[in-house]
Amino acid sequence: MKLTTLLLLPPLLREAIAYTTLSATSLHALPLATDDEFNIHTGTLLAPILQPRVPDTPGSAAVLAHFVNFFTTHLPDWHLSFQNSTSTTPTSHGKEVPFVNLIATRDPPWLDGQGGEVARLALVAHYDSKLTPTGFIGATDSAAPCAMLLHVAQSLDSALTRKWAAMSAEDVGAGGYGGVEDHKGLQIILLDGEEAFQTWTHTDSLYGARALAEEWEGAVNPAMSTFRSPLDSIELFVLLDLLGSANPVVPSYFKTTHWAYQLLADVEQRLRALNGGYIEDDHIPFMARGVEILHFIPSPFPHVWHTMEDDGEHLDIATVRDWAVITAGFAAEWMDLEGFLGEGKAGGEGKGRRWGDEKTEL
Ligand SMILES: *[C@@H]1O[C@H](CO)[C@@H](O)[C@H](O)[C@H]1NC(C)=O
């Protein structure tokens, strides 16, 4: 992460969003991440990520294996793919360092093999940690955001299944209709190599994001596809970073139907306030190619930023859980899941804690 003074974020496409806002019932049905998931020592989602995970180290491989295991074990309907690249770095002494991005995708089932027809919401975080200081954990940067995205995938999985089953039953799948707005997919992108190995430059940073954006731009879909490439299929790129410290400067309540946009507007406002600067992060190679970006990042950055204090002990778990459910709510609304949340969920209706069971202020 680095602050710089270049350009402003482009205007965001608020008017392009056509979905049913989530009812209070649906918002309430969003599961709140449990201690079993987000405990920093034992949490099934978070704890395995809270270790140094510098690219091409055993820690990095272990965290990647954790993600793969999570999806294959709990969310088998998600399609997993790797996007690999190599690059020398200022500290690699000429050696090509491998970078491995993991992409988990759920598209409507009737689009099997027709990736060119799907518009995707991409939820993104980087999983690598900084080389220095030695032993750096990067709990907010971005272990917690990665855990949040796993939680989001899990929160929406069965609702997506139900929604698409209902649509197929109404014969709105392949052949039955052609509405582009119905071909919505959800993608979780876990990026490698965001951090600089030495000093942040355009070449020493964003290794994974640069490789993925370039590859996806060049991966052209068959002629007549709605979307030219996997890059074009990204309707919105939502990047989570530096989340998990207490008291981030964001609104506390999301009662209006456009809560996500109020949050967005707030972030945008503060970005503009940063001397007209913006924040250089994994969205850059995508934004440069015209992808619309929503950046969930606090301003100011957490005070633990790039220090040894950015560890599990310094996370504010209530905030981590809030972000997870807020992101899930945003994604659920984007995916038009009103009416499909909350029934037959893993764990059962009424079990576990739900958003709204307690009031935690961000
Ligand atoms: C990419 O890297 C991962 C992790 O090392 C490996 O499992 C996978 O086979 C690689 N994929 C390709 C296409 O090389």
The ligand as a MOL file (V3000), in Angstrom:
LIG
                    3D

  0  0  0     0  0            999 V3000
M  V30 BEGIN CTAB
M  V30 COUNTS 14 14 0 0 0
M  V30 BEGIN ATOM
M  V30 1 C 0.0320 -22.5870 -10.3590 0
M  V30 2 O 0.6320 -22.6970 -9.1070 0
M  V30 3 C -0.0420 -23.5720 -8.2150 0
M  V30 4 C 0.5970 -23.4670 -6.8620 0
M  V30 5 O 1.9600 -23.6520 -6.9460 0
M  V30 6 C -0.0230 -24.9710 -8.7740 0
M  V30 7 O -0.6920 -25.8420 -7.9110 0
M  V30 8 C -0.6940 -24.9660 -10.1210 0
M  V30 9 O -0.6050 -26.2230 -10.7140 0
M  V30 10 C -0.0740 -23.9230 -11.0330 0
M  V30 11 N -0.9060 -23.8360 -12.2110 0
M  V30 12 C -0.4090 -23.7590 -13.4260 0
M  V30 13 C -1.4060 -23.6390 -14.5130 0
M  V30 14 O 0.7790 -23.7700 -13.6360 0
M  V30 END ATOM
M  V30 BEGIN BOND
M  V30 1 1 1 2
M  V30 2 1 1 10
M  V30 3 1 2 3
M  V30 4 1 3 4
M  V30 5 1 3 6
M  V30 6 1 4 5
M  V30 7 1 6 7
M  V30 8 1 6 8
M  V30 9 1 8 9
M  V30 10 1 8 10
M  V30 11 1 10 11
M  V30 12 1 11 12
M  V30 13 1 12 13
M  V30 14 2 12 14
M  V30 END BOND
M  V30 END CTAB
M  END
